[in-house]
Structure formats: C-alpha cells, structure tokens
Amino acid sequence: MKQKAAIVIALAALLAAAGPSKAQESGYDVFVPIAKYISQGDALKLSAWFAENLEITVISSTNDSSKNQARQILKSFFETYSPRSFDITHKASSGNTKYALGSLNAGGEVFLVTIFVGIKNGSYQIQQLKIERQNL
C-alpha cells in the first residue's frame, strides 16, 4: 500500500514538473509551477512557460522579447537579485486569460510581480511578466 502511494506521489510530482499543462485540465492552477520557478530563481524552467514572444518588464526596462531573450533578461535579474521567497497574493481570470500578483523577496529588496497567462495551442503560456520594485 505504501509503495502504491509513493508511486502516485512520484507520478504527480513528475507531471507537475513536466512543463506547460494542457489548458483543458479542470482545477489545475498554472501559477503553482510558475511561482515555484520564480522562488527558485530558475529562469530556464520558468521560460518553458513563456509564449514565443512576450512583454517583459524588469525594474524599469520594458521589452517585447522572444522567449530566449526574456529568459536571458530573467537570468540576469536572478543573478543580481537572488530570490529568497515568492508568494502569490492575488489571482483572477477572464475568459482564456489568467492573472496573478505576487511579492518577491530577492536580493534584500521586495518586488511586485505581475503575470498574465493566456492559452495558445491548448497550453498556458506567459504573455506578460512584470517585476517592479515595491514602494513600501
């Protein structure tokens, strides 16, 4: 019995880490893996969720970027501001778009993170990502 439970848990973990999920899965929270990769400062795994082209804002610089360019921008940010924690504070959705606000504690500063996710080709993809200094 314990072996079956361990297999189920291992399979669930594998599926959760596999990358973008099909949008049809009911009850699936796309922000769980996205938040995990932000809190880990893992630009490579996070970029698996990026649309081919997206808008990325880091501190005060906004770019319409390719997936690869956005990954490099985030990698540089995470190298400068090593994440300590990330918590999603608000989520909403409208039609095929989901939205989340979060608080990122990184490099001794607090950042407000805004994430817009849309559905393309049946999978969730990050369309817009903003990381801005939080005014306390």
MODELLER restraints for C-alpha pairs under 7 A, 6 or more apart:
rsr = mdl.restraints
at = mdl.atoms
rsr.add(forms.Gaussian(group=physical.xy_distance, feature=features.Distance(at['CA:16:A'], at['CA:33:A']), mean=6.98, stdev=0.5))
rsr.add(forms.Gaussian(group=physical.xy_distance, feature=features.Distance(at['CA:19:A'], at['CA:48:A']), mean=6.30, stdev=0.5))
rsr.add(forms.Gaussian(group=physical.xy_distance, feature=features.Distance(at['CA:19:A'], at['CA:49:A']), mean=6.91, stdev=0.5))
rsr.add(forms.Gaussian(group=physical.xy_distance, feature=features.Distance(at['CA:20:A'], at['CA:48:A']), mean=6.91, stdev=0.5))
rsr.add(forms.Gaussian(group=physical.xy_distance, feature=features.Distance(at['CA:20:A'], at['CA:49:A']), mean=5.70, stdev=0.5))
rsr.add(forms.Gaussian(group=physical.xy_distance, feature=features.Distance(at['CA:20:A'], at['CA:123:A']), mean=6.21, stdev=0.5))
rsr.add(forms.Gaussian(group=physical.xy_distance, feature=features.Distance(at['CA:20:A'], at['CA:124:A']), mean=6.14, stdev=0.5))
rsr.add(forms.Gaussian(group=physical.xy_distance, feature=features.Distance(at['CA:21:A'], at['CA:123:A']), mean=5.68, stdev=0.5))
rsr.add(forms.Gaussian(group=physical.xy_distance, feature=features.Distance(at['CA:21:A'], at['CA:124:A']), mean=6.46, stdev=0.5))
rsr.add(forms.Gaussian(group=physical.xy_distance, feature=features.Distance(at['CA:22:A'], at['CA:122:A']), mean=5.60, stdev=0.5))
rsr.add(forms.Gaussian(group=physical.xy_distance, feature=features.Distance(at['CA:22:A'], at['CA:123:A']), mean=4.50, stdev=0.5))
rsr.add(forms.Gaussian(group=physical.xy_distance, feature=features.Distance(at['CA:22:A'], at['CA:124:A']), mean=6.82, stdev=0.5))
rsr.add(forms.Gaussian(group=physical.xy_distance, feature=features.Distance(at['CA:23:A'], at['CA:119:A']), mean=6.70, stdev=0.5))
rsr.add(forms.Gaussian(group=physical.xy_distance, feature=features.Distance(at['CA:23:A'], at['CA:122:A']), mean=5.47, stdev=0.5))
rsr.add(forms.Gaussian(group=physical.xy_distance, feature=features.Distance(at['CA:23:A'], at['CA:123:A']), mean=4.96, stdev=0.5))
rsr.add(forms.Gaussian(group=physical.xy_distance, feature=features.Distance(at['CA:23:A'], at['CA:124:A']), mean=5.92, stdev=0.5))
rsr.add(forms.Gaussian(group=physical.xy_distance, feature=features.Distance(at['CA:34:A'], at['CA:46:A']), mean=6.21, stdev=0.5))
rsr.add(forms.Gaussian(group=physical.xy_distance, feature=features.Distance(at['CA:35:A'], at['CA:86:A']), mean=6.66, stdev=0.5))
rsr.add(forms.Gaussian(group=physical.xy_distance, feature=features.Distance(at['CA:37:A'], at['CA:45:A']), mean=6.44, stdev=0.5))
rsr.add(forms.Gaussian(group=physical.xy_distance, feature=features.Distance(at['CA:37:A'], at['CA:46:A']), mean=5.49, stdev=0.5))
rsr.add(forms.Gaussian(group=physical.xy_distance, feature=features.Distance(at['CA:38:A'], at['CA:46:A']), mean=6.96, stdev=0.5))
rsr.add(forms.Gaussian(group=physical.xy_distance, feature=features.Distance(at['CA:38:A'], at['CA:86:A']), mean=6.78, stdev=0.5))
rsr.add(forms.Gaussian(group=physical.xy_distance, feature=features.Distance(at['CA:39:A'], at['CA:83:A']), mean=5.75, stdev=0.5))
rsr.add(forms.Gaussian(group=physical.xy_distance, feature=features.Distance(at['CA:39:A'], at['CA:84:A']), mean=6.68, stdev=0.5))
rsr.add(forms.Gaussian(group=physical.xy_distance, feature=features.Distance(at['CA:39:A'], at['CA:85:A']), mean=5.20, stdev=0.5))
rsr.add(forms.Gaussian(group=physical.xy_distance, feature=features.Distance(at['CA:39:A'], at['CA:86:A']), mean=4.89, stdev=0.5))
rsr.add(forms.Gaussian(group=physical.xy_distance, feature=features.Distance(at['CA:40:A'], at['CA:83:A']), mean=6.50, stdev=0.5))
rsr.add(forms.Gaussian(group=physical.xy_distance, feature=features.Distance(at['CA:41:A'], at['CA:78:A']), mean=5.51, stdev=0.5))
rsr.add(forms.Gaussian(group=physical.xy_distance, feature=features.Distance(at['CA:41:A'], at['CA:82:A']), mean=6.74, stdev=0.5))
rsr.add(forms.Gaussian(group=physical.xy_distance, feature=features.Distance(at['CA:41:A'], at['CA:83:A']), mean=5.77, stdev=0.5))
rsr.add(forms.Gaussian(group=physical.xy_distance, feature=features.Distance(at['CA:43:A'], at['CA:71:A']), mean=5.67, stdev=0.5))
rsr.add(forms.Gaussian(group=physical.xy_distance, feature=features.Distance(at['CA:43:A'], at['CA:74:A']), mean=5.77, stdev=0.5))
rsr.add(forms.Gaussian(group=physical.xy_distance, feature=features.Distance(at['CA:43:A'], at['CA:75:A']), mean=5.24, stdev=0.5))
rsr.add(forms.Gaussian(group=physical.xy_distance, feature=features.Distance(at['CA:44:A'], at['CA:71:A']), mean=6.51, stdev=0.5))
rsr.add(forms.Gaussian(group=physical.xy_distance, feature=features.Distance(at['CA:47:A'], at['CA:67:A']), mean=6.72, stdev=0.5))
rsr.add(forms.Gaussian(group=physical.xy_distance, feature=features.Distance(at['CA:47:A'], at['CA:71:A']), mean=5.65, stdev=0.5))
rsr.add(forms.Gaussian(group=physical.xy_distance, feature=features.Distance(at['CA:49:A'], at['CA:125:A']), mean=5.10, stdev=0.5))
rsr.add(forms.Gaussian(group=physical.xy_distance, feature=features.Distance(at['CA:49:A'], at['CA:126:A']), mean=5.78, stdev=0.5))
rsr.add(forms.Gaussian(group=physical.xy_distance, feature=features.Distance(at['CA:50:A'], at['CA:67:A']), mean=5.92, stdev=0.5))
rsr.add(forms.Gaussian(group=physical.xy_distance, feature=features.Distance(at['CA:50:A'], at['CA:125:A']), mean=5.25, stdev=0.5))
rsr.add(forms.Gaussian(group=physical.xy_distance, feature=features.Distance(at['CA:50:A'], at['CA:126:A']), mean=4.65, stdev=0.5))
rsr.add(forms.Gaussian(group=physical.xy_distance, feature=features.Distance(at['CA:50:A'], at['CA:127:A']), mean=6.73, stdev=0.5))
rsr.add(forms.Gaussian(group=physical.xy_distance, feature=features.Distance(at['CA:51:A'], at['CA:67:A']), mean=6.43, stdev=0.5))
rsr.add(forms.Gaussian(group=physical.xy_distance, feature=features.Distance(at['CA:51:A'], at['CA:125:A']), mean=5.06, stdev=0.5))
rsr.add(forms.Gaussian(group=physical.xy_distance, feature=features.Distance(at['CA:51:A'], at['CA:126:A']), mean=5.58, stdev=0.5))
rsr.add(forms.Gaussian(group=physical.xy_distance, feature=features.Distance(at['CA:51:A'], at['CA:127:A']), mean=5.75, stdev=0.5))
rsr.add(forms.Gaussian(group=physical.xy_distance, feature=features.Distance(at['CA:52:A'], at['CA:66:A']), mean=5.73, stdev=0.5))
rsr.add(forms.Gaussian(group=physical.xy_distance, feature=features.Distance(at['CA:52:A'], at['CA:67:A']), mean=5.02, stdev=0.5))
rsr.add(forms.Gaussian(group=physical.xy_distance, feature=features.Distance(at['CA:53:A'], at['CA:64:A']), mean=6.98, stdev=0.5))
rsr.add(forms.Gaussian(group=physical.xy_distance, feature=features.Distance(at['CA:53:A'], at['CA:65:A']), mean=5.56, stdev=0.5))
rsr.add(forms.Gaussian(group=physical.xy_distance, feature=features.Distance(at['CA:53:A'], at['CA:66:A']), mean=4.42, stdev=0.5))
rsr.add(forms.Gaussian(group=physical.xy_distance, feature=features.Distance(at['CA:53:A'], at['CA:67:A']), mean=5.70, stdev=0.5))
rsr.add(forms.Gaussian(group=physical.xy_distance, feature=features.Distance(at['CA:54:A'], at['CA:64:A']), mean=5.73, stdev=0.5))
rsr.add(forms.Gaussian(group=physical.xy_distance, feature=features.Distance(at['CA:54:A'], at['CA:65:A']), mean=5.52, stdev=0.5))
rsr.add(forms.Gaussian(group=physical.xy_distance, feature=features.Distance(at['CA:54:A'], at['CA:66:A']), mean=6.44, stdev=0.5))
rsr.add(forms.Gaussian(group=physical.xy_distance, feature=features.Distance(at['CA:54:A'], at['CA:127:A']), mean=4.88, stdev=0.5))
rsr.add(forms.Gaussian(group=physical.xy_distance, feature=features.Distance(at['CA:54:A'], at['CA:128:A']), mean=5.53, stdev=0.5))
rsr.add(forms.Gaussian(group=physical.xy_distance, feature=features.Distance(at['CA:55:A'], at['CA:63:A']), mean=5.69, stdev=0.5))
rsr.add(forms.Gaussian(group=physical.xy_distance, feature=features.Distance(at['CA:55:A'], at['CA:64:A']), mean=4.46, stdev=0.5))
rsr.add(forms.Gaussian(group=physical.xy_distance, feature=features.Distance(at['CA:55:A'], at['CA:65:A']), mean=6.08, stdev=0.5))
rsr.add(forms.Gaussian(group=physical.xy_distance, feature=features.Distance(at['CA:55:A'], at['CA:127:A']), mean=6.52, stdev=0.5))
rsr.add(forms.Gaussian(group=physical.xy_distance, feature=features.Distance(at['CA:55:A'], at['CA:128:A']), mean=4.73, stdev=0.5))
rsr.add(forms.Gaussian(group=physical.xy_distance, feature=features.Distance(at['CA:55:A'], at['CA:129:A']), mean=6.42, stdev=0.5))
rsr.add(forms.Gaussian(group=physical.xy_distance, feature=features.Distance(at['CA:56:A'], at['CA:62:A']), mean=5.73, stdev=0.5))
rsr.add(forms.Gaussian(group=physical.xy_distance, feature=features.Distance(at['CA:56:A'], at['CA:63:A']), mean=5.42, stdev=0.5))
rsr.add(forms.Gaussian(group=physical.xy_distance, feature=features.Distance(at['CA:56:A'], at['CA:64:A']), mean=6.44, stdev=0.5))
rsr.add(forms.Gaussian(group=physical.xy_distance, feature=features.Distance(at['CA:56:A'], at['CA:65:A']), mean=6.92, stdev=0.5))
rsr.add(forms.Gaussian(group=physical.xy_distance, feature=features.Distance(at['CA:56:A'], at['CA:70:A']), mean=6.60, stdev=0.5))
rsr.add(forms.Gaussian(group=physical.xy_distance, feature=features.Distance(at['CA:56:A'], at['CA:128:A']), mean=5.82, stdev=0.5))
rsr.add(forms.Gaussian(group=physical.xy_distance, feature=features.Distance(at['CA:56:A'], at['CA:129:A']), mean=4.89, stdev=0.5))
rsr.add(forms.Gaussian(group=physical.xy_distance, feature=features.Distance(at['CA:56:A'], at['CA:130:A']), mean=5.75, stdev=0.5))
rsr.add(forms.Gaussian(group=physical.xy_distance, feature=features.Distance(at['CA:57:A'], at['CA:63:A']), mean=6.32, stdev=0.5))
rsr.add(forms.Gaussian(group=physical.xy_distance, feature=features.Distance(at['CA:57:A'], at['CA:129:A']), mean=6.29, stdev=0.5))
rsr.add(forms.Gaussian(group=physical.xy_distance, feature=features.Distance(at['CA:57:A'], at['CA:130:A']), mean=4.48, stdev=0.5))
rsr.add(forms.Gaussian(group=physical.xy_distance, feature=features.Distance(at['CA:57:A'], at['CA:131:A']), mean=5.95, stdev=0.5))
rsr.add(forms.Gaussian(group=physical.xy_distance, feature=features.Distance(at['CA:58:A'], at['CA:130:A']), mean=6.02, stdev=0.5))
rsr.add(forms.Gaussian(group=physical.xy_distance, feature=features.Distance(at['CA:58:A'], at['CA:131:A']), mean=4.84, stdev=0.5))
rsr.add(forms.Gaussian(group=physical.xy_distance, feature=features.Distance(at['CA:58:A'], at['CA:132:A']), mean=6.21, stdev=0.5))
rsr.add(forms.Gaussian(group=physical.xy_distance, feature=features.Distance(at['CA:59:A'], at['CA:131:A']), mean=5.74, stdev=0.5))
rsr.add(forms.Gaussian(group=physical.xy_distance, feature=features.Distance(at['CA:59:A'], at['CA:132:A']), mean=4.49, stdev=0.5))
rsr.add(forms.Gaussian(group=physical.xy_distance, feature=features.Distance(at['CA:59:A'], at['CA:133:A']), mean=6.08, stdev=0.5))
rsr.add(forms.Gaussian(group=physical.xy_distance, feature=features.Distance(at['CA:81:A'], at['CA:106:A']), mean=5.07, stdev=0.5))
rsr.add(forms.Gaussian(group=physical.xy_distance, feature=features.Distance(at['CA:81:A'], at['CA:107:A']), mean=4.12, stdev=0.5))
rsr.add(forms.Gaussian(group=physical.xy_distance, feature=features.Distance(at['CA:82:A'], at['CA:106:A']), mean=5.13, stdev=0.5))
rsr.add(forms.Gaussian(group=physical.xy_distance, feature=features.Distance(at['CA:82:A'], at['CA:107:A']), mean=5.07, stdev=0.5))
rsr.add(forms.Gaussian(group=physical.xy_distance, feature=features.Distance(at['CA:83:A'], at['CA:105:A']), mean=5.95, stdev=0.5))
rsr.add(forms.Gaussian(group=physical.xy_distance, feature=features.Distance(at['CA:83:A'], at['CA:106:A']), mean=4.00, stdev=0.5))
rsr.add(forms.Gaussian(group=physical.xy_distance, feature=features.Distance(at['CA:83:A'], at['CA:107:A']), mean=6.46, stdev=0.5))
rsr.add(forms.Gaussian(group=physical.xy_distance, feature=features.Distance(at['CA:84:A'], at['CA:105:A']), mean=5.48, stdev=0.5))
rsr.add(forms.Gaussian(group=physical.xy_distance, feature=features.Distance(at['CA:84:A'], at['CA:106:A']), mean=5.37, stdev=0.5))
rsr.add(forms.Gaussian(group=physical.xy_distance, feature=features.Distance(at['CA:85:A'], at['CA:104:A']), mean=5.92, stdev=0.5))
rsr.add(forms.Gaussian(group=physical.xy_distance, feature=features.Distance(at['CA:85:A'], at['CA:105:A']), mean=5.22, stdev=0.5))
rsr.add(forms.Gaussian(group=physical.xy_distance, feature=features.Distance(at['CA:86:A'], at['CA:102:A']), mean=6.80, stdev=0.5))
rsr.add(forms.Gaussian(group=physical.xy_distance, feature=features.Distance(at['CA:86:A'], at['CA:103:A']), mean=5.64, stdev=0.5))
rsr.add(forms.Gaussian(group=physical.xy_distance, feature=features.Distance(at['CA:86:A'], at['CA:104:A']), mean=4.42, stdev=0.5))
rsr.add(forms.Gaussian(group=physical.xy_distance, feature=features.Distance(at['CA:86:A'], at['CA:105:A']), mean=6.27, stdev=0.5))
rsr.add(forms.Gaussian(group=physical.xy_distance, feature=features.Distance(at['CA:87:A'], at['CA:102:A']), mean=5.38, stdev=0.5))
rsr.add(forms.Gaussian(group=physical.xy_distance, feature=features.Distance(at['CA:87:A'], at['CA:103:A']), mean=5.38, stdev=0.5))
rsr.add(forms.Gaussian(group=physical.xy_distance, feature=features.Distance(at['CA:87:A'], at['CA:104:A']), mean=6.68, stdev=0.5))
rsr.add(forms.Gaussian(group=physical.xy_distance, feature=features.Distance(at['CA:88:A'], at['CA:100:A']), mean=6.74, stdev=0.5))
rsr.add(forms.Gaussian(group=physical.xy_distance, feature=features.Distance(at['CA:88:A'], at['CA:101:A']), mean=5.76, stdev=0.5))
rsr.add(forms.Gaussian(group=physical.xy_distance, feature=features.Distance(at['CA:88:A'], at['CA:102:A']), mean=3.95, stdev=0.5))
rsr.add(forms.Gaussian(group=physical.xy_distance, feature=features.Distance(at['CA:88:A'], at['CA:103:A']), mean=6.40, stdev=0.5))
rsr.add(forms.Gaussian(group=physical.xy_distance, feature=features.Distance(at['CA:89:A'], at['CA:101:A']), mean=5.71, stdev=0.5))
rsr.add(forms.Gaussian(group=physical.xy_distance, feature=features.Distance(at['CA:89:A'], at['CA:102:A']), mean=5.06, stdev=0.5))
rsr.add(forms.Gaussian(group=physical.xy_distance, feature=features.Distance(at['CA:89:A'], at['CA:103:A']), mean=6.98, stdev=0.5))
rsr.add(forms.Gaussian(group=physical.xy_distance, feature=features.Distance(at['CA:90:A'], at['CA:100:A']), mean=5.57, stdev=0.5))
rsr.add(forms.Gaussian(group=physical.xy_distance, feature=features.Distance(at['CA:90:A'], at['CA:101:A']), mean=5.12, stdev=0.5))
rsr.add(forms.Gaussian(group=physical.xy_distance, feature=features.Distance(at['CA:90:A'], at['CA:102:A']), mean=6.86, stdev=0.5))
rsr.add(forms.Gaussian(group=physical.xy_distance, feature=features.Distance(at['CA:91:A'], at['CA:99:A']), mean=5.61, stdev=0.5))
rsr.add(forms.Gaussian(group=physical.xy_distance, feature=features.Distance(at['CA:91:A'], at['CA:100:A']), mean=4.36, stdev=0.5))
rsr.add(forms.Gaussian(group=physical.xy_distance, feature=features.Distance(at['CA:91:A'], at['CA:101:A']), mean=6.51, stdev=0.5))
rsr.add(forms.Gaussian(group=physical.xy_distance, feature=features.Distance(at['CA:92:A'], at['CA:98:A']), mean=5.91, stdev=0.5))
rsr.add(forms.Gaussian(group=physical.xy_distance, feature=features.Distance(at['CA:92:A'], at['CA:99:A']), mean=5.21, stdev=0.5))
rsr.add(forms.Gaussian(group=physical.xy_distance, feature=features.Distance(at['CA:92:A'], at['CA:100:A']), mean=6.49, stdev=0.5))
rsr.add(forms.Gaussian(group=physical.xy_distance, feature=features.Distance(at['CA:93:A'], at['CA:99:A']), mean=5.87, stdev=0.5))
rsr.add(forms.Gaussian(group=physical.xy_distance, feature=features.Distance(at['CA:96:A'], at['CA:118:A']), mean=5.82, stdev=0.5))
rsr.add(forms.Gaussian(group=physical.xy_distance, feature=features.Distance(at['CA:96:A'], at['CA:119:A']), mean=5.95, stdev=0.5))
rsr.add(forms.Gaussian(group=physical.xy_distance, feature=features.Distance(at['CA:97:A'], at['CA:116:A']), mean=6.96, stdev=0.5))
rsr.add(forms.Gaussian(group=physical.xy_distance, feature=features.Distance(at['CA:97:A'], at['CA:117:A']), mean=5.66, stdev=0.5))
rsr.add(forms.Gaussian(group=physical.xy_distance, feature=features.Distance(at['CA:97:A'], at['CA:118:A']), mean=4.57, stdev=0.5))
rsr.add(forms.Gaussian(group=physical.xy_distance, feature=features.Distance(at['CA:97:A'], at['CA:119:A']), mean=6.97, stdev=0.5))
rsr.add(forms.Gaussian(group=physical.xy_distance, feature=features.Distance(at['CA:98:A'], at['CA:116:A']), mean=5.86, stdev=0.5))
rsr.add(forms.Gaussian(group=physical.xy_distance, feature=features.Distance(at['CA:98:A'], at['CA:117:A']), mean=5.08, stdev=0.5))
rsr.add(forms.Gaussian(group=physical.xy_distance, feature=features.Distance(at['CA:98:A'], at['CA:118:A']), mean=6.40, stdev=0.5))
rsr.add(forms.Gaussian(group=physical.xy_distance, feature=features.Distance(at['CA:99:A'], at['CA:115:A']), mean=5.69, stdev=0.5))
rsr.add(forms.Gaussian(group=physical.xy_distance, feature=features.Distance(at['CA:99:A'], at['CA:116:A']), mean=4.68, stdev=0.5))
rsr.add(forms.Gaussian(group=physical.xy_distance, feature=features.Distance(at['CA:99:A'], at['CA:117:A']), mean=6.28, stdev=0.5))
rsr.add(forms.Gaussian(group=physical.xy_distance, feature=features.Distance(at['CA:100:A'], at['CA:114:A']), mean=5.85, stdev=0.5))
rsr.add(forms.Gaussian(group=physical.xy_distance, feature=features.Distance(at['CA:100:A'], at['CA:115:A']), mean=5.23, stdev=0.5))
rsr.add(forms.Gaussian(group=physical.xy_distance, feature=features.Distance(at['CA:100:A'], at['CA:116:A']), mean=6.74, stdev=0.5))
rsr.add(forms.Gaussian(group=physical.xy_distance, feature=features.Distance(at['CA:101:A'], at['CA:113:A']), mean=5.64, stdev=0.5))
rsr.add(forms.Gaussian(group=physical.xy_distance, feature=features.Distance(at['CA:101:A'], at['CA:114:A']), mean=4.71, stdev=0.5))
rsr.add(forms.Gaussian(group=physical.xy_distance, feature=features.Distance(at['CA:101:A'], at['CA:115:A']), mean=6.54, stdev=0.5))
rsr.add(forms.Gaussian(group=physical.xy_distance, feature=features.Distance(at['CA:102:A'], at['CA:112:A']), mean=5.88, stdev=0.5))
rsr.add(forms.Gaussian(group=physical.xy_distance, feature=features.Distance(at['CA:102:A'], at['CA:113:A']), mean=4.95, stdev=0.5))
rsr.add(forms.Gaussian(group=physical.xy_distance, feature=features.Distance(at['CA:102:A'], at['CA:114:A']), mean=6.51, stdev=0.5))
rsr.add(forms.Gaussian(group=physical.xy_distance, feature=features.Distance(at['CA:103:A'], at['CA:110:A']), mean=6.75, stdev=0.5))
rsr.add(forms.Gaussian(group=physical.xy_distance, feature=features.Distance(at['CA:103:A'], at['CA:111:A']), mean=5.79, stdev=0.5))
rsr.add(forms.Gaussian(group=physical.xy_distance, feature=features.Distance(at['CA:103:A'], at['CA:112:A']), mean=5.00, stdev=0.5))
rsr.add(forms.Gaussian(group=physical.xy_distance, feature=features.Distance(at['CA:103:A'], at['CA:113:A']), mean=6.04, stdev=0.5))
rsr.add(forms.Gaussian(group=physical.xy_distance, feature=features.Distance(at['CA:104:A'], at['CA:110:A']), mean=5.60, stdev=0.5))
rsr.add(forms.Gaussian(group=physical.xy_distance, feature=features.Distance(at['CA:104:A'], at['CA:111:A']), mean=4.96, stdev=0.5))
rsr.add(forms.Gaussian(group=physical.xy_distance, feature=features.Distance(at['CA:104:A'], at['CA:112:A']), mean=6.33, stdev=0.5))
rsr.add(forms.Gaussian(group=physical.xy_distance, feature=features.Distance(at['CA:104:A'], at['CA:113:A']), mean=6.75, stdev=0.5))
rsr.add(forms.Gaussian(group=physical.xy_distance, feature=features.Distance(at['CA:105:A'], at['CA:111:A']), mean=6.41, stdev=0.5))
rsr.add(forms.Gaussian(group=physical.xy_distance, feature=features.Distance(at['CA:110:A'], at['CA:133:A']), mean=6.26, stdev=0.5))
rsr.add(forms.Gaussian(group=physical.xy_distance, feature=features.Distance(at['CA:110:A'], at['CA:134:A']), mean=5.73, stdev=0.5))
rsr.add(forms.Gaussian(group=physical.xy_distance, feature=features.Distance(at['CA:111:A'], at['CA:131:A']), mean=6.15, stdev=0.5))
rsr.add(forms.Gaussian(group=physical.xy_distance, feature=features.Distance(at['CA:111:A'], at['CA:132:A']), mean=5.29, stdev=0.5))
rsr.add(forms.Gaussian(group=physical.xy_distance, feature=features.Distance(at['CA:111:A'], at['CA:133:A']), mean=4.40, stdev=0.5))
rsr.add(forms.Gaussian(group=physical.xy_distance, feature=features.Distance(at['CA:111:A'], at['CA:134:A']), mean=4.87, stdev=0.5))
rsr.add(forms.Gaussian(group=physical.xy_distance, feature=features.Distance(at['CA:112:A'], at['CA:131:A']), mean=5.77, stdev=0.5))
rsr.add(forms.Gaussian(group=physical.xy_distance, feature=features.Distance(at['CA:112:A'], at['CA:132:A']), mean=5.22, stdev=0.5))
rsr.add(forms.Gaussian(group=physical.xy_distance, feature=features.Distance(at['CA:112:A'], at['CA:133:A']), mean=6.09, stdev=0.5))
rsr.add(forms.Gaussian(group=physical.xy_distance, feature=features.Distance(at['CA:112:A'], at['CA:134:A']), mean=5.37, stdev=0.5))
rsr.add(forms.Gaussian(group=physical.xy_distance, feature=features.Distance(at['CA:113:A'], at['CA:130:A']), mean=5.47, stdev=0.5))
rsr.add(forms.Gaussian(group=physical.xy_distance, feature=features.Distance(at['CA:113:A'], at['CA:131:A']), mean=4.60, stdev=0.5))
rsr.add(forms.Gaussian(group=physical.xy_distance, feature=features.Distance(at['CA:113:A'], at['CA:132:A']), mean=6.48, stdev=0.5))
rsr.add(forms.Gaussian(group=physical.xy_distance, feature=features.Distance(at['CA:114:A'], at['CA:129:A']), mean=5.76, stdev=0.5))
rsr.add(forms.Gaussian(group=physical.xy_distance, feature=features.Distance(at['CA:114:A'], at['CA:130:A']), mean=5.00, stdev=0.5))
rsr.add(forms.Gaussian(group=physical.xy_distance, feature=features.Distance(at['CA:114:A'], at['CA:131:A']), mean=6.68, stdev=0.5))
rsr.add(forms.Gaussian(group=physical.xy_distance, feature=features.Distance(at['CA:115:A'], at['CA:126:A']), mean=6.96, stdev=0.5))
rsr.add(forms.Gaussian(group=physical.xy_distance, feature=features.Distance(at['CA:115:A'], at['CA:128:A']), mean=5.86, stdev=0.5))
rsr.add(forms.Gaussian(group=physical.xy_distance, feature=features.Distance(at['CA:115:A'], at['CA:129:A']), mean=4.76, stdev=0.5))
rsr.add(forms.Gaussian(group=physical.xy_distance, feature=features.Distance(at['CA:115:A'], at['CA:130:A']), mean=6.57, stdev=0.5))
rsr.add(forms.Gaussian(group=physical.xy_distance, feature=features.Distance(at['CA:116:A'], at['CA:126:A']), mean=5.87, stdev=0.5))
rsr.add(forms.Gaussian(group=physical.xy_distance, feature=features.Distance(at['CA:116:A'], at['CA:127:A']), mean=5.64, stdev=0.5))
rsr.add(forms.Gaussian(group=physical.xy_distance, feature=features.Distance(at['CA:116:A'], at['CA:128:A']), mean=5.05, stdev=0.5))
rsr.add(forms.Gaussian(group=physical.xy_distance, feature=features.Distance(at['CA:116:A'], at['CA:129:A']), mean=6.54, stdev=0.5))
rsr.add(forms.Gaussian(group=physical.xy_distance, feature=features.Distance(at['CA:117:A'], at['CA:124:A']), mean=6.25, stdev=0.5))
rsr.add(forms.Gaussian(group=physical.xy_distance, feature=features.Distance(at['CA:117:A'], at['CA:125:A']), mean=5.36, stdev=0.5))
rsr.add(forms.Gaussian(group=physical.xy_distance, feature=features.Distance(at['CA:117:A'], at['CA:126:A']), mean=4.34, stdev=0.5))
rsr.add(forms.Gaussian(group=physical.xy_distance, feature=features.Distance(at['CA:117:A'], at['CA:127:A']), mean=5.45, stdev=0.5))
rsr.add(forms.Gaussian(group=physical.xy_distance, feature=features.Distance(at['CA:118:A'], at['CA:124:A']), mean=5.59, stdev=0.5))
rsr.add(forms.Gaussian(group=physical.xy_distance, feature=features.Distance(at['CA:118:A'], at['CA:125:A']), mean=5.47, stdev=0.5))
rsr.add(forms.Gaussian(group=physical.xy_distance, feature=features.Distance(at['CA:118:A'], at['CA:126:A']), mean=6.42, stdev=0.5))
rsr.add(forms.Gaussian(group=physical.xy_distance, feature=features.Distance(at['CA:118:A'], at['CA:127:A']), mean=6.30, stdev=0.5))
rsr.add(forms.Gaussian(group=physical.xy_distance, feature=features.Distance(at['CA:119:A'], at['CA:125:A']), mean=6.04, stdev=0.5))
